[in-house]
């Protein structure tokens, strides 16, 4: 094996392996280094396996609560929790093996081990025993080490009773009660999954609403749905501490100055993530750090050390796999000297895969007003969609926000059936600088859920037909 490369990528997640593949396509002699399976958190312990779990919950929920609506009789319905978990792990394993094959196909050197920068052009490879087994050299190094769940002393994760999303995906037994601390996408998705299967779920969020970065109307609609499911929600609530008491976890809350104690079998810490910056040699090298993440030039993704780059979750929000992948591609293309536009971080879709699904892009209504825009807002409820009626998923709505002066699409917010698929139309429209009028003047197939986007755009201009 050669130890000299044009580009070495440290980390094999959706940022790292994608950057490596694009580098190989562009003719660079490339290596990718990771101590675990390729695919990172996303493919192994995040995006993909959680979607498997959520699909199981969706099917079970529909059969249990809605089969009669479709004239289908189901008797003796039950589920095998261990098989649900096993299916998720099997899907993850298959996809990560496919990534390994892609890396091999592109003639990328796959190096297994922990990588540590010893200089701006060298990476030491350390085995599981902590021994240095080799050193590789590269003209350029791309750090793509990702992130991990953020820990705080008041919520002492033991990975048995107080758990992270990793343990939540492989619990051996369905818990009777689960307290979810943090109501971002991860917390909300697990709350939905376990609630559907019969766990008594409580969500605790420090900010004003669940999914606090979403448009307020979206968050309020999801909260109402969750409460109907029996999920208890505490917002504007601080967790003072979590501690094990007689095989239960006691969680002490501070609700506007008043104390409250909750008890559960399991507590899920879902308060956020922090970059994996420790032990990889960047502090010794002098790489600039900001709030536990690597600081980079967002045009080239180069750090303050020439020839050392960083992409993905390790450089901070938005902590999304699709952002990491695009940053990896962009970084490598800039290294090649290609003229490519900077990534537009105002046009990044965010998706939450509970039911009803939530998806958004761009500014919320409140943020658009704060930015000084005069806006037009169009809403269309799925209750008025023929396709939603036919498939039995009528909850939710599409909300589109436009600049009143020029018709620019400022934001889109969807809660309801296939929201995470529908949002792509608005992403493409925004990237092409389409206007609100161009959306509702585009012929959409009937009957489809995507007609709801057309109708919402028309509603903003007083031209909606079906509301």
JOWO-V302729 format. One record per pair of residues at least 24 apart in sequence whose C-alpha atoms are under 7 Angstrom apart, sorted by the first residue. I is the first residue (numbers start at 1). J is the second residue. D is the distance in whole Angstrom. If there is no record, write none. Layout:
i->{I	I}
j->{J	J}
d->{D	D}
//
This chain:
i->{3	3	4	4	4	5	5	5	5	5	5	6	6	6	6	7	7	7	7	7	8	8	8	8	8	9	9	9	9	9	10	10	10	10	10	10	11	11	11	12	12	12	13	13	13	13	14	14	14	14	14	14	15	15	15	15	15	15	16	16	18	18	18	19	19	19	19	21	21	22	22	23	24	24	30	30	31	31	31	31	32	32	32	33	33	33	33	33	34	34	34	34	35	35	35	37	38	38	38	39	39	42	43	43	44	45	48	49	49	49	49	52	53	53	54	54	56	57	57	57	61	81	82	85	85	115	116	116	116	117	117	117	118	119	120	120	140	140	141	141	141	142	142	142	143	143	143	144	144	144	144	145	145	146	146	146	146	146	147	147	147	147	147	147	148	148	148	148	149	149	149	150	150	150	150	154	154	154	155	155	161	161	161	161	162	162	162	162	163	163	163	164	164	164	175	175	175	176	176	177	177	177	177	178	178	178	178	178	179	179	179	179	179	180	180	180	180	180	181	181	181	181	181	182	182	182	183	183	184	184	184	185	185	186	187	189	189	189	192	200	201	201	202	202	202	203	203	203	204	204	204	204	205	205	205	205	206	206	206	206	207	207	208	208	209	214	215	215	215	218	275	275	275	276	299	300	300	301	347	351	356	356	356	357	357	357	357	357	357	358	358	358	358	358	359	359	359	359	359	359	360	360	360	360	361	361	361	362	362	362	363	363	364	365	373	374	374	375	375	375	375	376	376	376	376	376	377	377	377	378	378	378	378	379	379	380	380	380	384	384	385	386	387	387	387	388	393	398	398	398	399	400	400	402	407	407	408	408	408	408	409	409	422}
j->{136	137	136	137	138	29	30	31	137	138	139	30	138	139	140	31	138	139	140	141	32	138	140	141	142	33	141	142	143	144	34	115	142	143	144	145	143	144	145	38	39	40	38	39	40	41	39	40	42	321	324	325	144	311	312	324	325	328	144	328	325	328	329	325	328	329	332	103	106	329	332	332	106	108	108	109	108	109	110	111	109	110	111	110	111	112	113	115	111	112	113	114	112	113	114	96	96	99	100	96	99	321	92	96	92	166	92	88	89	91	92	88	84	88	193	354	84	193	196	197	196	174	172	169	170	280	279	280	281	280	281	282	281	285	307	308	307	308	307	308	309	308	309	310	309	310	311	310	311	312	314	276	314	275	276	312	313	314	273	274	275	276	313	314	273	274	275	276	272	273	274	271	272	273	274	240	241	242	241	242	249	265	266	267	266	267	268	269	267	268	269	268	269	270	199	265	266	200	265	201	264	265	266	202	264	265	266	267	203	264	266	267	268	204	267	268	269	270	205	268	269	270	271	269	270	271	210	211	210	211	212	211	352	270	270	352	353	354	354	231	231	232	231	232	233	232	233	234	233	234	235	237	234	235	236	237	235	236	237	238	235	236	235	236	235	364	364	365	413	415	313	314	316	314	342	331	334	331	427	420	415	416	417	415	416	417	418	419	420	414	415	416	419	420	413	414	415	419	420	423	412	413	414	423	411	412	413	410	411	412	410	411	411	401	403	403	404	401	402	403	404	401	402	403	404	460	401	402	460	456	457	459	460	456	459	452	455	456	466	467	452	447	447	448	449	449	417	452	453	456	456	456	457	436	435	436	433	434	435	436	435	436	450}
d->{5	6	6	5	6	5	6	7	6	5	7	6	5	5	6	7	5	6	5	6	6	6	6	5	6	6	6	5	6	7	7	6	6	5	6	6	7	5	5	5	6	6	6	4	4	7	6	7	7	6	6	5	6	7	6	4	4	5	5	7	6	6	7	7	4	5	6	7	6	6	7	6	6	7	5	6	6	4	6	7	6	5	6	6	5	6	7	7	7	5	6	6	5	4	5	7	6	7	6	6	7	7	6	7	6	6	6	5	6	7	6	5	7	6	6	7	7	6	6	7	6	7	7	7	6	6	7	4	5	6	5	7	6	7	7	6	5	6	6	5	6	6	5	5	6	4	6	6	5	6	7	6	6	6	6	6	5	5	6	5	4	5	5	6	5	6	6	7	6	4	6	7	5	4	5	6	5	6	6	5	7	7	5	6	6	5	6	7	6	5	6	6	5	7	6	6	7	6	6	6	5	5	7	6	6	6	5	6	6	6	7	5	6	6	6	5	6	7	6	6	5	6	6	7	5	5	5	6	7	5	7	7	5	6	5	7	6	5	6	7	5	6	6	5	6	6	5	6	6	5	6	7	6	5	6	6	6	5	5	5	6	5	6	5	6	7	5	7	7	6	6	4	7	6	6	6	6	6	6	6	6	5	6	6	5	6	7	5	7	6	5	7	6	7	6	5	7	5	5	6	5	4	6	7	6	5	7	6	4	6	6	5	6	7	6	6	6	7	5	5	5	6	5	6	5	5	5	6	5	5	6	5	4	5	6	6	6	5	7	7	7	6	5	5	6	6	6	7	6	6	6	6	6	7	5	5	7	7	5	7	6	6	6}
//
